[in-house]
Amino acid sequence: MKFSFLGASYNHKPQTIDTVESEITAKFMGKSYKIRRPVVAQISSERNLKYRGVAY
C-alpha cells in the first residue's frame, strides 16, 4: 500500500502474525468470543529512531 504524508511518499507493508485460538473467553457488547494468541513470539528489530534530530 502506498501512502503520502506532507509530500513524502512511503510504502506500508503490514506484518502478518499467525494465531491460534486460546481457552480464554471474552465478552464485548454482549457477544462472547475466544481470545487468539500468536503461535510464535515475534522478535522486534532494534531501530534507530530520531525525532527532530534527537535520537531516542
VMD Tcl script that builds the backbone (N, CA, C; Angstrom):
set m [mol new atoms 168]
animate dup $m
set s [atomselect $m all]
$s set {name element resname resid chain x y z} {
  {N N MET 1 A 0.844 -1.157 0.000}
  {CA C MET 1 A 0.000 0.000 0.000}
  {C C MET 1 A 0.904 1.239 0.000}
  {N N LYS 2 A 0.614 2.192 -0.868}
  {CA C LYS 2 A 1.444 3.390 -0.966}
  {C C LYS 2 A 0.727 4.569 -0.323}
  {N N PHE 3 A 1.442 5.310 0.518}
  {CA C PHE 3 A 0.899 6.468 1.215}
  {C C PHE 3 A 1.749 7.697 0.939}
  {N N SER 4 A 1.188 8.849 1.259}
  {CA C SER 4 A 1.916 10.106 1.143}
  {C C SER 4 A 1.543 10.975 2.341}
  {N N PHE 5 A 2.545 11.589 2.969}
  {CA C PHE 5 A 2.310 12.468 4.108}
  {C C PHE 5 A 3.249 13.648 4.004}
  {N N LEU 6 A 2.705 14.843 3.981}
  {CA C LEU 6 A 3.480 16.079 3.859}
  {C C LEU 6 A 4.449 16.017 2.674}
  {N N GLY 7 A 3.975 15.449 1.576}
  {CA C GLY 7 A 4.775 15.383 0.360}
  {C C GLY 7 A 5.758 14.236 0.293}
  {N N ALA 8 A 5.917 13.480 1.362}
  {CA C ALA 8 A 6.840 12.343 1.373}
  {C C ALA 8 A 6.052 11.063 1.135}
  {N N SER 9 A 6.437 10.294 0.115}
  {CA C SER 9 A 5.766 9.031 -0.189}
  {C C SER 9 A 6.454 7.885 0.542}
  {N N TYR 10 A 5.675 6.904 0.935}
  {CA C TYR 10 A 6.239 5.711 1.558}
  {C C TYR 10 A 5.308 4.535 1.332}
  {N N ASN 11 A 5.849 3.331 1.443}
  {CA C ASN 11 A 5.073 2.105 1.283}
  {C C ASN 11 A 4.830 1.484 2.644}
  {N N HIS 12 A 3.625 0.969 2.822}
  {CA C HIS 12 A 3.268 0.299 4.071}
  {C C HIS 12 A 3.102 -1.181 3.789}
  {N N LYS 13 A 3.861 -2.008 4.496}
  {CA C LYS 13 A 3.764 -3.456 4.351}
  {C C LYS 13 A 3.401 -4.034 5.712}
  {N N PRO 14 A 2.102 -4.274 5.971}
  {CA C PRO 14 A 1.706 -4.787 7.281}
  {C C PRO 14 A 2.292 -6.174 7.555}
  {N N GLN 15 A 2.655 -6.391 8.794}
  {CA C GLN 15 A 3.238 -7.656 9.213}
  {C C GLN 15 A 2.116 -8.650 9.492}
  {N N THR 16 A 2.253 -9.872 9.002}
  {CA C THR 16 A 1.252 -10.896 9.278}
  {C C THR 16 A 1.705 -11.723 10.474}
  {N N ILE 17 A 0.756 -12.090 11.313}
  {CA C ILE 17 A 1.043 -12.862 12.517}
  {C C ILE 17 A 0.118 -14.069 12.543}
  {N N ASP 18 A 0.692 -15.275 12.622}
  {CA C ASP 18 A -0.103 -16.491 12.739}
  {C C ASP 18 A -0.614 -16.610 14.166}
  {N N THR 19 A -1.909 -16.905 14.319}
  {CA C THR 19 A -2.512 -17.012 15.649}
  {C C THR 19 A -3.261 -18.328 15.801}
  {N N VAL 20 A -3.472 -18.715 17.051}
  {CA C VAL 20 A -4.302 -19.875 17.382}
  {C C VAL 20 A -5.295 -19.456 18.458}
  {N N GLU 21 A -6.416 -20.123 18.490}
  {CA C GLU 21 A -7.451 -19.813 19.475}
  {C C GLU 21 A -7.042 -20.359 20.842}
  {N N SER 22 A -7.178 -19.553 21.887}
  {CA C SER 22 A -6.836 -19.994 23.238}
  {C C SER 22 A -8.106 -20.447 23.964}
  {N N GLU 23 A -7.943 -20.853 25.211}
  {CA C GLU 23 A -9.090 -21.306 26.004}
  {C C GLU 23 A -9.786 -20.149 26.710}
  {N N ILE 24 A -9.253 -18.944 26.592}
  {CA C ILE 24 A -9.812 -17.772 27.267}
  {C C ILE 24 A -10.982 -17.222 26.462}
  {N N THR 25 A -12.106 -16.998 27.147}
  {CA C THR 25 A -13.287 -16.428 26.513}
  {C C THR 25 A -13.483 -15.012 27.031}
  {N N ALA 26 A -13.781 -14.099 26.125}
  {CA C ALA 26 A -14.032 -12.707 26.491}
  {C C ALA 26 A -15.429 -12.324 26.013}
  {N N LYS 27 A -15.931 -11.208 26.527}
  {CA C LYS 27 A -17.242 -10.731 26.112}
  {C C LYS 27 A -17.136 -9.242 25.819}
  {N N PHE 28 A -17.683 -8.830 24.664}
  {CA C PHE 28 A -17.687 -7.428 24.274}
  {C C PHE 28 A -19.047 -7.104 23.681}
  {N N MET 29 A -19.689 -6.104 24.248}
  {CA C MET 29 A -21.013 -5.660 23.812}
  {C C MET 29 A -22.004 -6.831 23.726}
  {N N GLY 30 A -21.929 -7.722 24.728}
  {CA C GLY 30 A -22.863 -8.826 24.828}
  {C C GLY 30 A -22.520 -10.044 23.993}
  {N N LYS 31 A -21.457 -9.988 23.219}
  {CA C LYS 31 A -21.082 -11.118 22.377}
  {C C LYS 31 A -19.816 -11.770 22.919}
  {N N SER 32 A -19.835 -13.085 23.103}
  {CA C SER 32 A -18.672 -13.828 23.587}
  {C C SER 32 A -17.799 -14.255 22.414}
  {N N TYR 33 A -16.499 -14.272 22.654}
  {CA C TYR 33 A -15.564 -14.742 21.635}
  {C C TYR 33 A -14.316 -15.283 22.309}
  {N N LYS 34 A -13.579 -16.116 21.588}
  {CA C LYS 34 A -12.335 -16.701 22.091}
  {C C LYS 34 A -11.174 -15.765 21.772}
  {N N ILE 35 A -10.278 -15.610 22.741}
  {CA C ILE 35 A -9.075 -14.801 22.549}
  {C C ILE 35 A -8.095 -15.597 21.690}
  {N N ARG 36 A -7.444 -14.920 20.749}
  {CA C ARG 36 A -6.434 -15.561 19.911}
  {C C ARG 36 A -5.054 -15.093 20.371}
  {N N ARG 37 A -4.078 -15.985 20.325}
  {CA C ARG 37 A -2.721 -15.641 20.728}
  {C C ARG 37 A -1.761 -16.001 19.598}
  {N N PRO 38 A -0.597 -15.355 19.532}
  {CA C PRO 38 A 0.365 -15.663 18.465}
  {C C PRO 38 A 0.957 -17.056 18.630}
  {N N VAL 39 A 1.242 -17.709 17.516}
  {CA C VAL 39 A 1.835 -19.042 17.532}
  {C C VAL 39 A 3.267 -18.959 18.049}
  {N N VAL 40 A 4.047 -18.023 17.545}
  {CA C VAL 40 A 5.445 -17.839 17.933}
  {C C VAL 40 A 5.621 -16.385 18.340}
  {N N ALA 41 A 6.349 -16.163 19.422}
  {CA C ALA 41 A 6.602 -14.789 19.864}
  {C C ALA 41 A 7.394 -14.047 18.796}
  {N N GLN 42 A 6.967 -12.833 18.483}
  {CA C GLN 42 A 7.632 -12.026 17.471}
  {C C GLN 42 A 8.879 -11.375 18.060}
  {N N ILE 43 A 9.942 -11.387 17.298}
  {CA C ILE 43 A 11.183 -10.740 17.709}
  {C C ILE 43 A 11.200 -9.360 17.071}
  {N N SER 44 A 11.194 -8.344 17.911}
  {CA C SER 44 A 11.197 -6.991 17.364}
  {C C SER 44 A 12.620 -6.596 16.994}
  {N N SER 45 A 12.732 -5.936 15.873}
  {CA C SER 45 A 14.053 -5.496 15.434}
  {C C SER 45 A 14.406 -4.180 16.118}
  {N N GLU 46 A 15.668 -4.011 16.375}
  {CA C GLU 46 A 16.132 -2.789 17.012}
  {C C GLU 46 A 16.165 -1.684 15.962}
  {N N ARG 47 A 15.633 -0.533 16.299}
  {CA C ARG 47 A 15.577 0.574 15.352}
  {C C ARG 47 A 16.291 1.787 15.927}
  {N N ASN 48 A 16.876 2.542 15.049}
  {CA C ASN 48 A 17.484 3.810 15.437}
  {C C ASN 48 A 16.472 4.896 15.122}
  {N N LEU 49 A 15.763 5.354 16.137}
  {CA C LEU 49 A 14.710 6.333 15.940}
  {C C LEU 49 A 15.214 7.737 16.225}
  {N N LYS 50 A 14.707 8.695 15.446}
  {CA C LYS 50 A 15.051 10.101 15.646}
  {C C LYS 50 A 13.788 10.935 15.555}
  {N N TYR 51 A 13.727 11.963 16.379}
  {CA C TYR 51 A 12.645 12.937 16.325}
  {C C TYR 51 A 13.267 14.316 16.369}
  {N N ARG 52 A 13.072 15.067 15.326}
  {CA C ARG 52 A 13.653 16.412 15.197}
  {C C ARG 52 A 15.159 16.408 15.436}
  {N N GLY 53 A 15.812 15.362 14.921}
  {CA C GLY 53 A 17.263 15.280 15.001}
  {C C GLY 53 A 17.809 14.689 16.280}
  {N N VAL 54 A 16.940 14.340 17.243}
  {CA C VAL 54 A 17.382 13.779 18.517}
  {C C VAL 54 A 17.074 12.286 18.534}
  {N N ALA 55 A 18.094 11.472 18.778}
  {CA C ALA 55 A 17.910 10.022 18.836}
  {C C ALA 55 A 17.284 9.619 20.168}
  {N N TYR 56 A 16.431 8.606 20.129}
  {CA C TYR 56 A 15.842 8.066 21.361}
  {C C TYR 56 A 15.635 6.592 21.235}
}
mol reanalyze $m
mol bondsrecalc $m
mol representation Tube
mol addrep $m
